[in-house]
Amino acid sequence: MMVRRDVASGSSYKFTPAYNFFVSSEKLEARGRFAAPWVIFWVALAVRLAYVMLAHTYRIRPYDDHFGFGWEMGRIARALATGYGYADPFRGHTGPTTWVTPGYPLIIAGVFKLFGIFTPFSAWVLIAFNCLLNALMVRTTWEIAARCFNTSVARWSAWIWALYPAAMQYAVKWIWEMSLTAFLFSWVLVLALRMRGVGESDVPAASVRRWAIFGLLWGLIALSNPSLLLFLPVCGVWILWGVFQSHPFGKLRAGSFGKDRRKDGAPEALVSAKSYRAQLRLQILGVVLASVICIACIAPWIYRNWVAFHHFVPMRGNLGAELYLGNGPGAIGLLMEYDHPFQDAAQLRLYTQMGELKYAKVRGDMAKAVIRENPKHFLILCVKRVYYFWFSVPHPGDEGFVAEYGRSLNFQFTSIAGLLGLALALKRQVPGAVLFAWAFLLLPLVYYMVTVHARFRHPLEPLIAILSVYLFQSAEKSWRVRWFAGS
């Protein structure tokens, strides 16, 4: 047994001689440094489950035929569990639907089959599943921070994710896809950093196997929350750019490499060119495989939509309806829920009579007409939604002034700290900062134009926590330098 100590963190890592024979000691040390201690995960899981049990969040009110149990996803899951297929997102039997993608509704339906429809135990199982995914994100949070910054930032970020109430609020209360989506997206970021070789001294390891995992993760994200797909091409290009930039053949363009010869007499440039072509073929194979796997994940859903509606519906078919609810007459930048089929009986009748796709198209045409008539008002709504996304979405007035003020202050503080931390990371050219900036730019883009909710920010919150810690640790170091310089 070999023991290595990370000087920065003071932690020890043990490796077996047999494993060390196949893996270099540098890689072993890196893997130990990038892996969060399991104790943080267990503490995070225990805290979340304790809150669920003490607050009885699994006891969901049966109001409106259990609509609060998963909302549209819960209704679709009930239809699946009772043999009606992927249908009925609102009240009654309204027919097939594409209102939400099938990733999380299928999980709910499986739980319903095993533990009963809308039962407290089914709610507990689903919330516990969310808590498990949310607690496991301490591992991804740690690795992202350790690769891009250091173990100190990683330790603080992981513990904040484990214990900060805002980080666990959706996992312990909501039966919806937020925890699943955030978990998958955090692993996409970890995988991208691994494939780019961030934090490692050797060449980036964008292997075919990792490209396959990359495609699988994005296929699952598409089935959970397709709004994040805007980030997919940028993430893939960022990985490829890093792989080829780090290759020795890339130095030829700068004139700093290629004039020497190897010991066997072969020109270094020629050897590197051959290696570069081999790497190019490998990456093309990896990208093709990732694309095939991603398409294979979503193809059954697309085929089902074609069979059910005789139209090509790649992901969701409710964009027109959502666009109207966010931008129709009387819109103030938030979703006009009073005009939604789940609240308005007249809209529900119209939805049932017309069918989902036609209903969404009609509402979408109405929304576009309103936007064309008053584009300035639409622009104002978009600016409002940008503010709401980053600096607090207003809640109903029944929460009380103190609760609302505290929630808003917390939301604003974390956003400001995260954005300032991102700006500092970009200024200092921290590895991965450009990727994070693209995530901050692209993930909210759809919501700016349609509607916003605080939960839409959840996939970005691990990055916000990491960048906030980095900001304050950098400020502390800067203060110490000035203090001692002054003395």
N, C-alpha and C positions, 0 to 999 in steps of 0.2 A: 504493500500500500504506500502510495506517494502522497505527501501533503504539501500543498502550496498555499502561501498566504498572500492575500491582496493587501498591499501596504496602505492603499487609500481608505479601504473600508475596515481593515483589521479582521476580515473573515478568512477562515481556512477552508480549503476545498480538497477533497480526497479523491484520488484516482487509482484504479487498479493497474498493476503493471501490464496485464494483458491488453487492456484498453489503450494504455499509453504507447504500446508497441505499434499500434496502427494509426494513432493520432498524435500530432506534434504537441510538444509541451506548451507552445504558444497558444495553440487552439484550445487546449485543455484549460489554461488559465483564463482565456477569453470567455469560454463557456461558463466557467464558474463565476466570473465577474458579471456576466449578463443574466444570470439566473437568480431570481428573487428567492429569498429564504421562504420555505413553505409555511413557516410560522405566521407570516403576514397574511397568507391566503386563509389559513385556518381561523385566525382572529377575525378577518373580514367576513368569512362565512358565518361564524358564530354570532357576530354582532347583528348581521342581517336577519338570521333566523330567529334570534332572540326578540328582535323588534316585531317580527311577524307574529310570533306567539303572544307577546305581551299586548300588542295593539290589536290583535285579532283581525288583521287586514284580510285574512282569508274568508271572513264572514261578510260576504258581499250582499248588500240589500237586494231583495227580490223585486224592487220597484220596476215597473214597466216590463214585466216578464223577464227579469234578470238581464236587462239590456246593459247594465253596468258591468256585467261579467264578460268582459272582452269586447263589448260594443259590437260593431259589425263583424269582427272576427269571431266573436263568440256565437253570434247567430249563424254564421256560415258553418262553424264547427258543429253546431247542433244539427244543421241540415245534413252535413256529411255523416254524422253519427246515427242519424235516423233514416238514412237511405234516400234523401232527396238530392244528393249530389252537392256540388259546389254552387250553392244558391242561397237565396233568402237572407240578404244582409240586414233587413229591417224588420218590420212587423209582417207576419203572415207569410204565405207562400207567393213570392214575387217573381220567381223564376231564376234562371242562371245569372251569374254575376262575375264581373271582373273588377269590382269596386276596390278590392285589396288583393295583393299577390298571395300565393298559397302557402308560403313558407311557415308562418306562425299559425294560421288557421288549421293546418294539417296536424301540428303538434297538439293544439287544443282538442281537436277531434279525437286523436289517439288517446289522450287523457280521459276524455268523456267516455270512450268505449271501455276503458279499464276501470274507472272510478265513479262513473255516473255523470249525467248531464246537469250542469250548474249546481253540483253538490259542493259543500264546504271543503270536502277532502280533495276534490278535483282542483278547487281554487288553491288549496295549500300546496299541492304538487306542482302546479304551474308557477306559483310565486316562488317556491323553493328552487325550481329550475332556473328562474330568472336570477335569484340570489346566487346560485352556483356560478352562472356565467359571469355575473357582475363581480363576484369575488375573484374569479380566475383572472380577471383583467388586472389585478395587481401584478401578475407575472408579465403581461405585455407592457404595462406601464413602466415597470422596472427596466425591462430590456430596452425599450425605446430610449429612456433617459440615460441608461448606462452606455449605450452605444453612441449616442449623440453628445453626451455631456460627461458625467462621471458618476461614480457609485454614490457619492453624497446626494446629488440631485435625485438619483434613482431611489435611494432609501426614503428620502422625505416624500417624494411623489407617490411611492407605493403605499406608505403609511397614510398619507392624506386620502388616497383613493379608498383605503381600507376603512377609515374611520369618519370621513367627512360626510355628514348627512345628505348633502346635495348629490353626492356621487351615487348614493344607494336609493334615492327617493323613488325612482321608477321601478326598480327591482322589487322593492318590498310592498308596493301598492298596486301597480298597474299590470293587468293581464293584456299585454300588447307586445309589439315586436321590438321595442327600444333596446332592451338588454341583449337580445340576440343580434340585432344589427350592429350595435356598438362593439360587442365581443368579436364578431367576424371582421369588422373594419379594423379593430386594433391589431388583429393577427395579420391582416393585409399589410399594415405599416411595418410590423416586425419582420415579416417575410421580405418586404421591399428593402429594408435596411440590411438584412442578411445577404440578399442577392447582390446588393451594391457593395457589400463588404465594409460597411460603416463600422468603425471601431475596431477593425481587424487590420493586421499588417500585411496579410497576403492578398492575392488577387481575388476580386469578388467571385463568389461561388453561385453564379446564376445557372445552376445545373438544370437538366431537363426535368428531373424529379421536382425541383422547386417550382419550375414553370407550371408543372401539372397541378401542384398544390395551389399556385396562384390562380389558375383558371377555375379550380373547384371553389375556392373561397369567393371569387367574384360571381360565380354562378349561384351560390347560396345567398350572397348579398342581393342579387337581382330578384330572387324569390322572396326575400324578406323586406327590402326597401329599395326599389329600383331608382329612387332619386339620387342615390350615391354613385350611380354608374357614370355620371359626368366626370368623375375622378379617375375612372379606369384607364383611359388612353394616356393621360398624363403620367400616371403611376408606372405604366408599362414603359413609356418612352424614357422616363427618369432612370429606370433600372438599366435599360439598354445603353443609354448614354454613359452611365458610370462604368459599365462593363468594358466598353470599347475605349473610353478615355484612359482607363487604367492599364490597358494593354501596352506593352513596350513598343509595339509597332507604331502606336500613336505619337511617339516622340520623334519619329522620323520627320514629321511635318515641321517640327520646331528646329530640326537640324542638330538635335542633341543626342542622337542615338543612331547606330547603324554603320559607323565607319570602322568599327573594330571587327576582328575575326575571332571565331571560337577556337578552342584548342585543336579541333579536328580540321581546321583550315577553312571551314564554310563561313561565308560572310554573315555577320550577325543580322543584317537587314533582311537577307533572303530567308533565313530561318524564322525570323519574326513575321515576315510576310506570310509564310506557310502557316505558322501558328495562328495568325490573324484570320486567315481564310477558314481554318478549322473552327476557330471560335465563332466566326460568323455563321457557319453552317449549323453549329450547335445551338446558337441563339435563335436562328430561324426555326429550327426544329422545335425548340422550347416554346416559342411564341405560337407556332401553329398548333402544338399540342394543347397549350393553355386555351386557345380559342375554341378548339374542338370540344374540350371538356366543359368550358363555360356554356357553349351553345347546347351541348348535350343536356346540361342541367335545366335550361329554360325551354328546350324544344317541346317536351311533353305539355307544358303549360300553354305554349303558343298553339300547338295542335288541338288541344282541348278547346281553346277559344274559337278556333276555326270551326270545329265540329258544332259547338254550342251556338255560335252567332253567325257563322258563314261570313266572317270578316276577319281580316288580319289585325289582331290586337296583341302587340308584342308583350306588354306588361300589364297595364291597367287601362280601363276604358272610361274612367270617371273624370278625366282632366277638365273637360268642358264644364261639368257640373261644379267642380271645385273652383274653376276660374270665375264662374258667375258668383259663387258664394263669397269670394274674396274681393270681387271688383264690380259687382252689379250695382244697381241704383241703391243709394243709401250706405254704400260701403265706407268703412272708416279705417280699413287696413287689417281688420281681423275677420275671422270666418263668421258669416251671418248665419249662425246655427238655427235661428228661428225660421229660416227659409229652407232648411235641410229636410230631406224626406224622413229622417228619423224623428223629427219634431213636428213638422207641418203635415197634417193629414191630407190636405189638398195636393201637396207635392208628392206625397206617397202614392196617392191614387193616380196621379199623372205618370209617375215612374212605373207603376204596375201596368197601366194601360199601354204606354208607348214602348215599354221595354227599355233596358238600361242604356244600350248604345244610342238609340234614337233620342232618349231623354237627355243624355249627356251632350249629344251633338246640338240639340236645340238650345240648351242652356249655354253651351259654349258659343254658339252664334250670337245669342243675346249679349253675352259678355263682351265679345269682340266688337259688336255694334256700339256698346256703351263706351268702350275704350277708344274707338275711332272718333266718336262724337266729342269726347273730352280727353284727349291724350295727356293734357297737363294734369288733370285729376289723377289719372292712372300713375303718372310719374310721382306725384305726391304720395300716393298710397305705397308705391314701391319704396320710397325713401323712409316712410314710416315703418314699413316692415323690416328694413335694414336695421333701424333703431331698435325695434322690438326684438329682433333676433339676438342682438348682442347686448342690449341694455334693459331687458325685462319686458315680457309680454304681460299686459294688464290682466289681472285675475278678476273674477266676480267680486262685487262689493260686499258680499256677505262674509268675507274672511276677516274683516276688521282692519282698522288702519294700522295697528302695530304689526300684525302679521304680514300685511301687504308691504309695508315699508321695509321690514326686515328682509323679506324675500327679495324685494327689488334691489336693496342695497347689496346683498350677497351676490346676486346675479350680475350686477354692474361691476362690482369689485373684481370678481374672477375674470370677467371679460376684459376689463382694462388691463389687469395684470398679465393675462395671457397674451393679449395683443402687443403690449410693450415688450414682453419677453420674446415674442416672435420677431419684433423689429430689432431687438438687440442681437438675437441669434443670426438674423440675416446680415446685420452690419458686421458681425465678427466671422461671417462665413462658416458657421457651424454646420458640419455635415448633416444633411437631412432637413435643414431649415427651409430650403427651397421647396421640398416636397410638402412640408407642413403648410407653407404659405399657399400652395395650390389647393390643399385641402380646405383651408380657411376660406379661400376664394370661391371654390366650385360647389362645395357641399350645400351651402345655403341658397344657391342661385335660383333654383326652382321656387323655393319658398318666398323669396323676395317678390316674385311676380304673382303668386297665388295666395298664400296665407301663411301665417307663422304660429308656432306654439313653442313653448319652452322646451318641450321634449325633443324637438327637431335638432337641437344643439347637442344632444347627448353623445353622438359618435365622436364629437370633437372635444369632449370634456376631459378625457385623459391627456390630450395634448395641452389643453388649457392649464391643467394642474402641473404638468411637467414644466411648461414655459414660465408659469408663475413662480415656481420654486427656483428655476434658473435665474429669473429676474432678481429675486430677493437675495439669493446667494451672491450674485454678481455685485449687487448694491452693497452688501455687507463687506465684501472684499475691497471694493473701491473705497468705502468709508475707512476701513482699517489702514489702507495705504496712505490716505490723506492725513489721518490722525497721527500716524507714526512719523510721517514726513514733516508735519507741523511741529512735532515735539523735538 
